[in-house]
Amino acid sequence: MKLLSIVVPCYKEEKALPLFYSEVRKVLDTIDIDYEIIFVDDGSTDQTLSVMHGFSETDSKVHYISFSRNFGKEAAMYAGLANAKGDYVAIMDADLQDPPALLPKMLEILESGEYDSVATRRVSRRGEPVIRSFFARTFYKIINRISDADIVDGARDFRLMKRKMIDAVVAMTEYNRFSKGIFGWIGFKTYWLPFENVERVAGETKWNFWKLTRYAVDGIFNFSQIPLKISSWTGLFMTFVSLLGLIYIVLKRTIYGNPVAGWTSTACIIIFVGGIQLFCMGIMGQYIARIYMETKNRPHFIVADTDIEDAVVIK
């Protein structure tokens, strides 16, 4: 019998975990497949790890991984995928915004043999702030136009993948990870399963507007060179404008003999051009910072506690 692995990244989810565990077990027990559930504690400061310990002690199908500190959701997903042994592997959030009821349908699609993964996408954003929804849709439009990553609007991290796709994802060891982009970049045939948005069952979201903005910026810089091209073209344009201005000043002085007066306009031009230069330098700095972090070759995560035998504890 094939094995299904469920990877669940968690950060301060002590209230949601019992509800998630009950719901996902209820669904998995109706499927004719062996399974394991891997909870990854991303350095939570509440009782999340204790709840995981309780599940593991009473259920042999449940395993846990606990980080030495908070490394972020991307690291938690990577650790779960690196330790999953299943022929099929699913990534799910613990807040039940990824409905476990979709798992049988997703597994059925994969077993048909036509697709390598089944990914979910929200067809509505009910319950989400209007401004946040607007910026999210804008982000998906921008990144699909400027990068090679195929990211569908409303895409969730909730997806079920075959082993060969998991191996490809784990083989991509880059430090600055953006999983939505990685899933699209590696290719493979994906079926997009739509569903209505589901609100969190317990606890509070860890993603505020600024964290989501940083995450979006990371995605753009990790999968596109367009910002560098923008800075290059901006520099070329400003050089051309400066040349035209220089020609105008020389002709005006030669023909009319008028001195060039006005230090205010000169100061404004200098400040404007200086701002453009700093902006372009900032873009280049973002790429250099990512190169710097990659060359350090630091681990994505460090495991402090786990019940998995021969677990990958540093990667």
N, C-alpha and C positions, 0 to 999 in steps of 0.2 A: 504494500500500500504506500502511496506517495505521502510525503510529509509537507504540511502547510505551516509556515512560520509567520507569526504575527509580531511585528516590531512596534512597540508603543513608547515613543519618547515622552518623558514626563518631567515637569518642573512645577513644584508646588501644587500637586493634584490630589492631595489626600482626600478631599471631599468627592471628587469625581471618580476616583479609581474603583471603589466598591460598586458603583453603578455601572461603570464600563465593564468590569470583570463579569458581573452577573449577566449583562446583556450579551456580551460576546460569547460567553460559554453557552448560553442558551441557543445561540445561532450555530456555533461550531458543532454542538452535539447532534444537530440535525443533518450534518453533512457527513457523507461516507468517506472520510479521509482522516488520517492521523494528523495531529497538530501540536504545536508548541507556541506559547505566548512568552515573548521576551520583553519585559519592562525595563526601560533604561532611565534611571534616575539621574537627571542632569544637575547634580549638586543642590538638591532641594534643601531648604532650611526648615521645612515643616515635617510632618510625620509620613511623608510619601514613601520613604524607604521602609519604614516599619510596616506599612500596609503591604508593600511588596513582599517583605519577609513572611507575613502571615499567609499570603497567597501561596508562596513557594513551599511552605511547611505543610500545607494541607492538600496541595495539588501538584502532582509530579510533572504535569504538563506546563507548569509555570516556572519561568526562570527570571532572574533579575541581574542587572548590571548597574553599579552605582559609581559615579565619577568622584574624583578627589575634590572637584570644585565645579562650578558652573562653566561649561565649555560652549553652551549654545545648542539650539535644536539641531543644527546641521551636523554637529559632532555626535549628538545622541543618535540621530538616524544612521549615521555612518557606522557607529559602534554596533548598533543592532544588526545592520546588514552584514557587517564583517563577522558576526557571531551566529547568524542564522544558518541553520543546516537544511532548511526545507527545499524541496523541489520547486515549490511556489513560495514567494515571500510577499507579505503585505505590510505596508506602513499605515498606521492609524493613530489619530490623536485620541487622548484619554477622555476628552470632554464630550464624547458622543456626537460631535459635529460631523464625524465620519460614520454614517449609519452602518452598524454591523449587519443589518438585514440585507445589505447589498452584496455581501460576500458570496452567497450561493450563486447568484447571477454572474458575478465576476469570475468565479471558478468555472462555471459552465462555459463561459465564452473562451477562457484560456484552454480548456480541455478539448474544445472543438478543433484546435490545432492551427487556426487561421491567424491568431494574434500572439504576440510575445508578452504583451502587458495589457492590463485594463486599468485605465486611469479615470478618475471621477472629476466632474466639473459641476459647479453650481450654476443653475440656470436662473437663479434669483438671488438677491442679497437682502431678503427680508430680515428686518431686525438690525441691519447694519447702518451706521450713520451715513447720511447722504454724501457728505464731503469725502469720507473715506472710500465710499463706493466709486465716486467720480474719479479720484486719483488712482484707484486700483485699475479701473478700466483703461485710463489713460496710460498707465504703466505697461499694460499688456500690449496696447497698440504700438507704443514706442519701441519696446524691446523686440517685438516681432519684425519691425521694419529695419532695425539697425543691427540685428545679430543673426547668427545661424541657428540659434536655439528656437525650436518650435514650441511655444508656450501658449496654450489655449486660454482665452479669457475665462476666469472663474475656476481655473485648475486648482485642485487641492493636492496636498502631498499624499493623500489616500489613493493608493494604487496597488494592484496585485501583479507581480512580475514572475516570469520564469527564471530558472537558475542561471541560464546563459546571460540574461540581462543583468541580474544581480552581480555576477562575476565581473561584467564590464563596468558597472558603477563602482564597485569596490576597487577595481584596478586603477581608477582615476584618483590618484592620491593627492591632488592639489590641496593646499592648505586653505585657500579662500574658496569655500564651497558654496554653490548655489544649486541645490538639487533639482529644482524645476528646470533650470537650464541644462544641467547634466543629463537628465532624463530625455530631454529633447535632442541634445547634441549627439548622443551615442546612437540614435536611430532606433531600429527595431520597429515592428509593426504594432501600433497602439490603438486600442478601441477606447473611445471616449464615452463614458457612461454618465448621462446627465441626471441630476437629482435636485430637489428643492432644498434651499438652505435650511439648516437645522441649527437652532440656538444652543449654546452651551448649557449643560444640565446642572452644573454646580461649579463653584469657584469663580475666579475672575480671569479674564484674558490677560496674558503677559505681553500682548502686542499692542502698544500704544501707537499713536500716529507717527512719532519720531522714529521709533524702532522699525516700523514698516517702511518709512522713507529711507532709512539707512540700508535696509534689506533690499529695497528696489535699486538704490544706487549701486550696491554691491553687485547685483545682477547685471546691471548695464556695463559696469567696468570689467566684470569677469568674462563677459561674452560678446563684447563689441569693442572695436577700435575707432568707432565713429567720434567719440569725444576728442581723441587725438587729431583726427582729421578736421574737426570743427576748429580746434585751436590753430592748426596750420593754415586753414583757409582764412580764418580771422586775421592772423598775422599778415598774410599776403594782401588781404583787402585793406588793412590799415596802412601798409607800406604804399599801396597804390594811391590811397587818399592823401597820404603825406606828400607824395611826389606831386600830385596835382596842386596841393596847397603851396608847395615850394615854387612851382612854375608860375602860379598866380601872383605870388608875392614879388618874384623877380620881374615879371612883365609889368606889374603895377608900378614898381619902383623905376623901371627903365623908361616906360612910356610917359607916366604922369609925374614922376619925380616925387611922389608923396612918400613920406616916411611911414613905416609900419608902426602905428600907435596902438596903445592899449595892452597893458600887462595882464588885465583881467581875463581877456579871451585867451591869451597865451597860457596862463595858469590853468584855465579850464581844460584846454587841449592837452596839456601835460598830464593833468590828473586823469583825464579820460583814457589817454593812451596807457598811462601807468596802470590803471585799473584793468584794461584789456590784457596787459602783459602779466599781471598777477593772476588773473583768471586762467590764462593759458598755462602758466607755471603750476597753478593748483591742479589742473587736469593732469599734467605730466607727473606731478607729485603723487597723485592717486595711483597711477600705474607703477611708479618707482616704489611706493610703499608696499604694493602687492608683490613686486619682485623681491623686495627686501625680506618679507615674511616667508616667501617660498624658499629663498636661499638659506634661511635659518634651519629649515627642515625640522621644525618642532613637531611633536606628535599632535594629532587632532584631538586626542582624549587620553586621559590616564584613569584607569579603573582602580578604585579603592576597595571594592567589595563585589563579589559575584558568586553565584552557585553553579556556574557553567564550568564543566570540566574542560581543560585545555582551551580556555577562553582567550581571545585576543584582548589583552589588557592595556597595551600601548600600541597606537598605530597612527 
